[in-house]
Amino acid sequence: MKEFKIGANDAGQRLDRFLAKAVPLLPASLSQKYIRLKRVKVNGKGSSRDYRLQSGDQLQLYINDEFFETPKAENAYLTVSSPKLNIVYEDENLLLVDKRPGLAVHPHDGAEYGKTLIDHIQAYLYAKGEWKPREEHSFTPALCNRIDRNTGGIVIAAKNAEALRILNQKVADREIEKRYLCLVHGRPSPAEGKLEGFLFKDAKQNRVYITKQSQPGSRTAVTLYKTLETRGGLSLVECELVTGRTHQIRAQFAAAGHPLYGDGKYGKSDKQQPYQALYSYRLRFAFRTPAGLLQYLDGREYQVKDVYFLKDFRDQGGR
């Protein structure tokens, strides 16, 4: 239990608005619930959320200690009152989540605490009782792969330390195959093939450049692609990353003269397409080495139910 004495500077505020400032990790929905359940008392009695605090009031808060901590990346999940996840697959070891475009995966991608994919995943597992941070010494549920903020698709999250170790290794060893769908301008020629080059990352500009010759700091970039359909000046292309570099698909198709639809960084933006039309839509576990407690996943394949840009693309006249 925590207790607050209301001073002159806090007097006049509604009770619920004071709680939002005094206990920033407490979600608004949970704050309202605690007020209704009288776990928030004013001068020893239950109160309403719109009660105007008075100087000298004593607040007693019967709220878990973790809500009184300082907001930071490690506890941002506490601010998520209603986790929103599109779950593709889940078991006791991992989650496969279909991330929507526009959602950052981590706070350091420029998003606020409590508004990232990992925050929603941790809040979801915390609410289910599958993750009890107070009982853990160091482990927190974590992501095993990343997707750009404005790209959608499957992200893998590990629920325990052993699964995290195995999945990170399988990602590094390329034993998890990922397929992407994208819309590009024009018609790639040949219709099926390989994009190869060297990718150089300019961290200051947060973009990459493709060159034919190696240069200091550059890395090889290889993408396999297959054109599936062409309609209205756009082509639907399936891609497989042989290497996994930053912005690889976007930069390589732009360098080949076929920038992605809606990609303002490597092509041109489009009012009809707020994000680059790129989606990590299919994932397959293809283990070449033992996978320990995750061996049961070998050979399994998962696919998202919907790729948001496909309907508009197919509504165009085909050719």
Summary of the structure (lengths in Angstrom):
residues: 319
radius of gyration: 24.3
end to end distance: 68.4
largest distance: 77.4
contacts: 957
relative contact order: 0.11
helix: 24%
strand: 30%
